[in-house]
Amino acid sequence: MKKHIVILAITIFFFQLDINSQTYDKDTELASNYYSTAVNYKNKFKLDSSKLFFTKASRLFKKHKVWDNYLIIENEIGVIYLRKGKIKKTLSHFKRITPVALKEFGDTSEYLSNIYNNVGLAYFMSGKNDKAIEFLQQSLNLRIAVSGNENVFVSNIYNDLGNTYTEMAEYDKALEYYQLSLSLRKKILGNTHPEIAVSLNNIGIIYKEKGEYDIALEYHQNAIKMQKGIFGDVHPELANFYQGIGNVYLDKLEIDLAMEYFLKTLDIRKKIYGTKHPLVAKDYINVGITHHENGNDDIALEYYLDALNIQKRNLGNLHPSMAILYNNIGNIYNSQEQYSFALAFYKKALKIKENMYGENHPEIADYYNNIGNIYASQKKYTKALEFHTKALTIKERFFGRKHPGIVLPFLNLANVYYSQNDFENAINYYQKSLSANVKDFTPDETDNNSNPAIKNYYDANKLLLSLRGKAKSFVGLYKKKNNINNLKSAFHLYLLNDTLIGKIRKSISSKKDKLAIGKLSSQIYDEAIDVCYMLNQEEKNASINYVYQAFYFSEKNKAGTLLDALNGAKAKKFAGIPDSLINKEKKIKEEITFYENKIIDEYDPELETKYRGVLFKLNRQYARLINKFETEYKQYYETKHSSKYVTVSQLQSLIDNKTAIRSYFVGDSLIVIFTLTKKGLDLDKVVKVKEFSDKISDFRMHMKSSSYKKLVKYGKEAYNYYNLLFPKELPDGIENIIIIPDGNLGMIPFEALFTEKYKGKITDFYKYPYLIKKYNISYTYSANLFYGTFKKDSTQTRQFTKDWVGIAPVFDGVKNLIINDFYITPLPASKTEIDTIDSKFKTKNYNSLIKFREKANESFIKSDIIEQIKYLHIATHGYVNSDKPELSCVFLSNKEDQDNDGVLYSGEIFNIELKTDLVVLSACETGLGKIQKGEGIIGLTRALLYAGTKNIIVSLWKVADNSTSKLMIDFYDDILNIPKSNDIIDFSKSLRNTKLKMIENKKFAAPFYWSPFILIGK
């Protein structure tokens, strides 16, 4: 279990001295000047300078026995020690001045109350909460005795008591004190004082701990709004508030948003405290957690080690923050399956927490959970059950049976039982985890078949794990006892999983976080499809068509983030949103893309921090604008969040008797194949070969090679993969196949598979039994995308001012050209390619336009004319970044284009408006990208589809200049031979004719030349 840092805002009031300079001698007048100087430094957060001048003032007041001023200033000095995290120094300091307060003002004074308050805070910050409560309560009693119960000091102590009870996980009691503090502050200070913001933030923390995330965010955001209105963008409390929001998003597994807020917090604290402060170390921990959650363990460990060095230097080896660090380092070793190291770190963390809390505290339970998970991973199930049971006992004592904090122990126990194939016990504990998580679900303990409605839950992500675990357990029970009712129970649980995944996706705003949820949902849909397959085998005449349902689950696992984005784009067009707001949204998106690319490319830490600050503001502006769209324009929300998925009958309405849609789902051990024709939907399953991804990569390499040995391997593999991916022949009469690949299957051209064994001469490429010789093939990312793009809609009419536009920067005439650190070579054949195609269009009386060299730039691509083009052809260099898809790009001219750098990034393409029937990227590897589980390939093609084009031709590897030019020219020749009266052009057929021509002409018959170019579309 990850442990993040929660900073509870302590409320320390600094007192203003009211000194009459005529009453005192020159020393005390000088002391008052020192005091003023110290306050100025304090307000600028220059704590060392502030302490120096406070100390000078204190000495002078002590010399003249002005004990009230002396104690006030000594209180300030103690608070500085406290702010700097020097706990021992703080305690010794207040111990030293306590006798002065007692001697001069007795045992009932505001000065003694202040001392006890700060001593309590010191114990709180050192993790000794019982001692903190003791001193804070003494401070409260004294303060009420001196000045009554309606003053700001009492409100501060209420707040500090709330902090302490929060640390003790007594959340109801903490909330009670926070609300007392807030009520009193509003009464005394009004509704706009900064301390009101502190109270709002702390209440937000409580609601986060109680699993009420939306309420928590509301409190945090109100605190930020108030604080910024008073102090601006750089203030320590503002950093606390941002961190509170980051913690909420981290718990919700919206990691991208959490990272954004944690980095903002870190930037503020570095500006105020420098890089060696304990609070900065805590930010390092939170940033490290987000990197770990994203799978970047090396980066996470760097942040943890930086934090470790700071914490040891400032707080020592036994501070509670060290326990959090050790725990999170243990998490890294756990994820790397280095269990002995992980266990050692977990035990170090546990020892620190036990020394602080004893053995009965919710945080102790968290460490027990982690240790139990290690033992479970080592298959030491008895030890695992022991620790998870201890964790459950503690959590139940604190929270009862209805609380988000109790869900995880139940889940962990269920997982252990599942690992032991004890499915009955596993189901029992998964059911208990569901009951703890869903507020109005309290099933009979003997009824494990009942399920909750997907609403009124605390933690959506843990709910997903519980539902999935229960479903898997029923599948295990079915295989054990062969009772079909168990399989049906699993099926209904997967339907609930699907509903919940939809709700989670709607609640997530970040594209990266939506991609992340796709990884888990992909596994769930894999299991759901398997259940449908088994049910279809068991019940051929069932009332539910399980093949159709399996196809639905498969579709839910394809290009979900792209479909969400397309729904959002569609929603803007038809929701009646004013053009001014649409333009504003577009401008913000363009600026966000600009600064995202700046940050990725930036090596200067100061500039990176600056850009990140600008991006943070832009993202908040964008979020507010989208919220305005969703709340004020009902149709926008309904269209954007439409949960409708295409049906089999709808797809069948788009295809003819000669066409089959072939959809693949690559699971952990099996490949599921759906074949949809006009007559019906079939489902097949084949066993996935071991090391499938690596072998696909090898197949690509052999396909591209000119080596005799590798070509021999290609021939064998091409036939083997055909048998794997086409386990049985397609129905008679099928001529066209629309391929929906999954995972790495999107990296290979199916056209180059062999339909039979080849026994001829290996260099006679034209004789190869390519699949393209048998079928016309095109590709799409999902059936929903295909249907949304090509469904018949009489309202969609497209008017074009240009039939064809060709763009080629050529890059000739310049030696050693560098654009954004990329070395660019000349492409002389691209000019010939564009010129030739242009002349062919003009010969046929089409309206065409060409842009060469410096005119082939970003400004043209981003201009309004781009919306009026039917066919857009770009011949240039391309670059695909598989690690960071947003940096995938095509290169254009950077001459005479002052506003652009010549690199058209994927993120920039998202902001372009296209209405093209076809975009051709005559460039290298433009069809590649990052393989994202549950999404497919993320790269330039997704950006173009979002921008609005219907069809795209891209390449799957680096291509030869001359053969590419010939393929493109011949492709357009084929199109231009189609009569103008034809409203619908079959681009896949023209591309196939072109490829067959290249094969027949022998010179470019090798698959290296023709097969990388594929059509995404129809």
Secondary structure as GFF3:
##gff-version 3
##sequence-region A 1 1018
A	DSSP	alpha_helix	26	43	.	.	.	ID=ss1
A	DSSP	alpha_helix	47	63	.	.	.	ID=ss2
A	DSSP	alpha_helix	67	83	.	.	.	ID=ss3
A	DSSP	alpha_helix	87	105	.	.	.	ID=ss4
A	DSSP	alpha_helix	110	125	.	.	.	ID=ss5
A	DSSP	alpha_helix	129	147	.	.	.	ID=ss6
A	DSSP	alpha_helix	152	167	.	.	.	ID=ss7
A	DSSP	alpha_helix	171	189	.	.	.	ID=ss8
A	DSSP	alpha_helix	194	209	.	.	.	ID=ss9
A	DSSP	alpha_helix	213	231	.	.	.	ID=ss10
A	DSSP	alpha_helix	236	251	.	.	.	ID=ss11
A	DSSP	alpha_helix	255	273	.	.	.	ID=ss12
A	DSSP	alpha_helix	278	293	.	.	.	ID=ss13
A	DSSP	alpha_helix	297	315	.	.	.	ID=ss14
A	DSSP	alpha_helix	320	335	.	.	.	ID=ss15
A	DSSP	alpha_helix	339	357	.	.	.	ID=ss16
A	DSSP	alpha_helix	362	377	.	.	.	ID=ss17
A	DSSP	alpha_helix	381	399	.	.	.	ID=ss18
A	DSSP	three_ten_helix	404	406	.	.	.	ID=ss19
A	DSSP	alpha_helix	407	419	.	.	.	ID=ss20
A	DSSP	alpha_helix	423	437	.	.	.	ID=ss21
A	DSSP	alpha_helix	460	481	.	.	.	ID=ss22
A	DSSP	alpha_helix	484	507	.	.	.	ID=ss23
A	DSSP	alpha_helix	511	538	.	.	.	ID=ss24
A	DSSP	alpha_helix	546	555	.	.	.	ID=ss25
A	DSSP	alpha_helix	560	574	.	.	.	ID=ss26
A	DSSP	alpha_helix	579	601	.	.	.	ID=ss27
A	DSSP	alpha_helix	605	632	.	.	.	ID=ss28
A	DSSP	alpha_helix	634	640	.	.	.	ID=ss29
A	DSSP	alpha_helix	648	652	.	.	.	ID=ss30
A	DSSP	beta_strand	659	666	.	.	.	ID=ss31
A	DSSP	beta_strand	670	676	.	.	.	ID=ss32
A	DSSP	beta_strand	681	687	.	.	.	ID=ss33
A	DSSP	alpha_helix	692	704	.	.	.	ID=ss34
A	DSSP	alpha_helix	708	725	.	.	.	ID=ss35
A	DSSP	beta_strand	736	740	.	.	.	ID=ss36
A	DSSP	three_ten_helix	743	747	.	.	.	ID=ss37
A	DSSP	three_ten_helix	750	752	.	.	.	ID=ss38
A	DSSP	three_ten_helix	765	767	.	.	.	ID=ss39
A	DSSP	three_ten_helix	771	773	.	.	.	ID=ss40
A	DSSP	beta_strand	776	779	.	.	.	ID=ss41
A	DSSP	alpha_helix	783	790	.	.	.	ID=ss42
A	DSSP	beta_strand	802	808	.	.	.	ID=ss43
A	DSSP	beta_strand	817	819	.	.	.	ID=ss44
A	DSSP	beta_strand	822	824	.	.	.	ID=ss45
A	DSSP	alpha_helix	828	843	.	.	.	ID=ss46
A	DSSP	beta_strand	848	852	.	.	.	ID=ss47
A	DSSP	three_ten_helix	853	855	.	.	.	ID=ss48
A	DSSP	alpha_helix	858	861	.	.	.	ID=ss49
A	DSSP	three_ten_helix	864	868	.	.	.	ID=ss50
A	DSSP	beta_strand	869	875	.	.	.	ID=ss51
A	DSSP	beta_strand	878	879	.	.	.	ID=ss52
A	DSSP	three_ten_helix	885	887	.	.	.	ID=ss53
A	DSSP	beta_strand	889	891	.	.	.	ID=ss54
A	DSSP	beta_strand	903	905	.	.	.	ID=ss55
A	DSSP	alpha_helix	906	909	.	.	.	ID=ss56
A	DSSP	beta_strand	918	922	.	.	.	ID=ss57
A	DSSP	beta_strand	929	932	.	.	.	ID=ss58
A	DSSP	beta_strand	936	939	.	.	.	ID=ss59
A	DSSP	alpha_helix	940	947	.	.	.	ID=ss60
A	DSSP	beta_strand	951	955	.	.	.	ID=ss61
A	DSSP	alpha_helix	961	976	.	.	.	ID=ss62
A	DSSP	alpha_helix	987	1000	.	.	.	ID=ss63
A	DSSP	alpha_helix	1007	1010	.	.	.	ID=ss64
A	DSSP	beta_strand	1013	1016	.	.	.	ID=ss65
###
